[in-house]
Structure formats: C-alpha cells, structure tokens
Amino acid sequence: MLRVVQQLCEKDLLMTQVKGTYDSDFFFEHGYFHLRPSNTHFLRNVEEATQTFHNLLKELSGGGLRTAFKNKDGKIRHWGVSNFDTDDMEELWGLDGDGCATNQILYNLSRRGPEHDLIPACRKRHIPIMAYSPIEQGRLLRHAALKDIASRQDATPAQIALAWLLRQDGTIVIPKSASIARVRENRHSASVQLSDADIAALDRAFPPPKGPRPLEIL
C-alpha cells in the first residue's frame, strides 16, 4: 500500500511538472473502504497510507520547490480522503490522521445524510467537507422548489443548489463545468443570498435527516 500511494503521487507530480510546477498542492486517496475485506485489512491500509502522506508532505522551510521535488519526501502540501463515513474518519483520527485536510463526499440537497453525524464530526476537528455532485448530476435542476426560489432570486436552479451548500461553514463545492459560461454561472452562486424563507422552503422539499444514514456514493 505504501508503494501504491507513492506511485500515485509520483504520477501526479509528473503531470504538474509538465505545467511548470514541482510539487502537488493537494493529493487525494479515494475510498479505502472498498479495499477492506475485513476491518483489520482496512486499518492496515489506512495506517500505511497515513504514514505515507506524512512522509510525502511538503517541507515549507528551506530547499524550495525544486529541492522538494528531487527529494524522496516533501512532494505534497496537503492530503485528503474521499467517501469516508463517520466511523472511517474516527478510525483515521485514531491512526495519527489529524493531518487530513478534507473529506470529499456526496453531499447535496437530496443527499443530506452526512448532516447527522459526519459533517458535525469533521467540523469539530476543523476539517472541511468537499461536496461532489452538488446538483445530483443535473437531476436537482428539475425540482419545483428550486425553480420557484430561482425565479424569485433571478438565478438558475443550479445556482440555488450551489448557494445552499456555499452558505455553510467549512463546505467546499466542486460542480462540474464543461464551458466558460457554466463556470461563470457557478461562480455567481457565491453571490446568491438565500433568505430564511428560502431555506425553510428547501428544508420542506428536502428534509434534513432525523437519524444516522450510511454514506451514499455515486
């Protein structure tokens, strides 16, 4: 597992070198749980990968970027995980995983399960949530509640869905954008100010969880 993570980082560094940089600002390892036939195997993989991330972390003092690239270690600035549920994060923190900079999860208006325990646990440790598929692969855009609020706000349904996420502390949103126009539309979401009435309407249309739910994945 150690060598796998190192090889993935080296591959990423080769791509950044082409772009004229010499280290990776951020490195993700996605979904360890699919590797674990047993809890023991999961712990071993997470422990090994966590140690590898610590070894690869960029040394910010002395040497500079070129030296960091040439050295065995010092190749990344930060590392994160993806699709880690609450119990996975608890195990990670128990394995010296406090250096984890973010947890990338499926989170949007129609997937609010993480609000019950995962998001509060991450916020307690000041770990941002990175929300992928924030408009549910486009399916949210047809919802009447989003359309109604969008018409009042002079915005698009996508902007409303993104604004709902962006209003939350410690939440990073990564919508897919295939054109400059869509990038600009997404950027404007940060300027949309949802009212208390808007939030209440969204809560009625997409109720928050009343109890724990397994982390969903796309």
ABEGO torsion letter per residue (X at the ends): XAAAAAAAAAAAAAAAAAAGBABBABBBBBGAAAABABAAAAAAAAAAAAAAAAAABBBABEGEAAAAAABABGABABBBBBGBBAAAAAAAAAAGAAABABBBBBBBAABAAAAAAAAAAAAAAGBBBBBBGAAGGGAAAABAAAAAAAAAAGBBAAAAAAAAAAABBGBBBBBBBABAAAAAAAAAAAABBBBAAAAAAAAAABBBBABBBBBBBX
